[in-house]
Amino acid sequence: MKRDPGRLAGPELDVLVIGGGIYGACIARDAAQRGLRTALVERGDFGGLTSHNSFKLIHGGLRYLQQLDIQRLRQSAREQRIWLGIAPHLVRPLAFVMPTFGHGSRGPEALRLALLAYELLSRGGAPAAPRVPSGRVVGRAE
């Protein structure tokens, strides 16, 4: 990557990406990998605005399981593993707590089942790369 705004006035580009947040950076990377002449311009530092203010989360798609959007779940999990593979120094697991209530669709049993389904569904078609640790259900004492 070269920081040279003068090059924008030179030969034609195939793709000009404006904004160096997570989406802009991913689009520019994808275009360049496809052999397109690509430039990425950013007003400040890369990842300095929206990406900086969004906790820089790269979620794996667990939330799509609730809507049964399996294709989107797999796509999110695959993208997460790609990031773990190309920039492991920038990606680290972030533990969180999800409260459960009683029994049924909001109980711990349903969450266990959802985590198991996620583990099975998120593996499909993903390249071999480091994985985020599996989710687990803990009791009140823990």
Secondary structure as the mmCIF struct_conf table of DSSP 4:
data_model
#
loop_
_struct_conf.conf_type_id
_struct_conf.id
_struct_conf.beg_label_comp_id
_struct_conf.beg_label_asym_id
_struct_conf.beg_label_seq_id
_struct_conf.end_label_comp_id
_struct_conf.end_label_asym_id
_struct_conf.end_label_seq_id
HELX_RH_3T_P HELX_RH_3T_P1 PRO A 5 ALA A 9
BEND BEND1 GLY A 10 PRO A 11
BEND BEND2 ASP A 14 ASP A 14
STRN STRN1 VAL A 15 ILE A 18
BEND BEND3 GLY A 21 GLY A 21
HELX_RH_AL_P HELX_RH_AL_P1 ILE A 22 GLN A 33
TURN_TY1_P TURN_TY1_P1 ARG A 34 GLY A 35
STRN STRN2 THR A 38 VAL A 41
BEND BEND4 ARG A 43 ASP A 45
TURN_TY1_P TURN_TY1_P2 PHE A 46 GLY A 47
BEND BEND5 LEU A 49 LEU A 49
HELX_RH_AL_P HELX_RH_AL_P2 THR A 50 ASN A 53
TURN_TY1_P TURN_TY1_P3 SER A 54 LYS A 56
BEND BEND6 GLY A 61 GLY A 61
TURN_TY1_P TURN_TY1_P4 LEU A 62 LEU A 62
HELX_RH_AL_P HELX_RH_AL_P3 ARG A 63 GLN A 66
TURN_TY1_P TURN_TY1_P5 GLN A 67 LEU A 68
HELX_RH_AL_P HELX_RH_AL_P4 ILE A 70 ILE A 86
TURN_TY1_P TURN_TY1_P6 PRO A 88 LEU A 90
BEND BEND7 GLY A 102 GLY A 104
TURN_TY1_P TURN_TY1_P7 SER A 105 ARG A 106
BEND BEND8 GLY A 107 GLY A 107
HELX_RH_AL_P HELX_RH_AL_P5 PRO A 108 SER A 122
TURN_TY1_P TURN_TY1_P8 ARG A 123 GLY A 125
HELX_LH_PP_P HELX_LH_PP_P1 ALA A 126 PRO A 127
BEND BEND9 ALA A 128 ALA A 128
HELX_LH_PP_P HELX_LH_PP_P2 VAL A 132 GLY A 135
TURN_TY1_P TURN_TY1_P9 ARG A 140 ALA A 141
#
